[in-house]
Amino acid sequence: MPSLEDELFPSTPGKFKIERTHNLNRQFHRCFASTSTMFLWALFLIVLTASYLSFRSFVDSGNHYFTASWGGIQREKQIRNSAQIKRPGGMSVLVTGAAGFVGSHVSIALKKRGDGVVGLDNFNNYYDPSLKKARQSLLNSQGILVVEGDLNDVGLLAQLFDALAFTHVLHLAAQAGVRYAMENPNSYVHSNIAGLVALLEICKSADPQPAFVWASSSSVYGLNEKVPFSESDRTDRPASLYAATKKAGEEITHTYNHIYGLSITGLRFFTVYCPWGRPDMAYFSFTKNILQEKTITIYRGKNGEDLARDFTYIDDIVRGCLGSLDTSGESTGSGGKKRGPAPYRNFNLGNTSPVKVPKLVNILEKHLRVKAKRKIVEMPGNGDVPFTHANISLAQTEFGYRPTTDLQTGLKKFVRWYLSYYGYTRKDIQ
């Protein structure tokens, strides 16, 4: 079909056929009778062309802006390489909080068995970001890309899902810590609720929808006094804002499962510890203070009883995460519309052997070969609970979850890593 320009100004002289109709001929001559009219036509075409070129320049510059902010073709290539599946029946997994404690371990385990992994982390300063950067370097050495960004950046999430159709999402990013919620409550709402909803929104609109596995917490059991804690127990009496946001997360994920057909699995972690762990955890801060010959504070319940925790070694948690991903089932929605019921599950992942905190300190003293300076105080009203104890029978039945590492063995591995990572020698601590 000839263009407007071809019709008005034919490239071959003599081939432009003027209609013989008298009225049309008269209109034609009237239109082009004067030089001024020709000038107006030329000016009109120049303005039209300039407007088009200006519009194209705007679009191109916009595309360039978005491409530059995203990282361009090279970044998309990195994502696809990181997400490449290298085993039959493997999965491509978006891991949020990938530079975090649990996220880094699970990402490496997935990659080593041949799954594709892409990480997302905002590298916030809740604790020393250099530890997260060190974990990121470890992930990079395994061929795992970690994209820096926030869960609430819906544009970034959309770009990730446009670049790759993830089969699974493992959502481990969260604002952690019970006591910090009293200092910065808004950070918990921002990450644990708003961030969760932003991620669920992008997942429910994806086609196909990924299966969604996420980290809830044993803190949802709150003031529950029945032991061991079972998935069927009450979870409507949280003792901290952190616990309340995790409980809210369970209700929110149930809604997205019900309305949109997302396959949802929630994992209630019980006091995870290990090498590369979180500095705000008791075992980590105890180790630091013992080595620096500082007094450590050990809380005791109001009834005089020692606090107890179901300490769970990271390798056991990793196996639980992999088992949950492998048995998650498929989401049943498409483009935000549900076609049928999808799996909705919650599992305890613990060691099912609670240990009192003073015993934890005894074990650290043994491996560090340093005596701790202890201060025993009554537990303040800061959201902590006196004990945790996991019933893991449901996870055992569903995907064979069985913890294998006791606290003695796990803390020995942690101490060895801690001394190496922070550059201690035995001469330094003798």
Secondary structure, DSSP 8 states (H G I E B T S, - for coil): ---HHHHHS-SSTT-------HHHHHHHHHHTSSHHHHHHHHHHHHHHHHHHHHHHHHHHHHHHHHHHHHTHHHHHHHHHHHT---STT--EEEEETTTSHHHHHHHHHHHHTT-EEEEEE---SSS-HHHHHHHHHHHHHTT-EEEE--TT-HHHHHHHHHH---SEEEE------SGGGGT-HHHHIIIIIIIHHHHHHHHHHSSS--EEEEE--GGGGTT--SSSB-TTS-----SSHHHHHHHHHHHHHHHHHHHH---EEEEEE--EE-TT--TTSHHHHHHHHHHTT-EEEEEE-TTS-B-EE--EEHHHHHHHHHHHHHT-----EETTEE-S---EEEEEE--S--EEHHHHHHHHHHHHT---EEEEEE--SSS--SB--B--HHHHHHH-------HHHHHHHHHHHHHHHTT--TTTT-
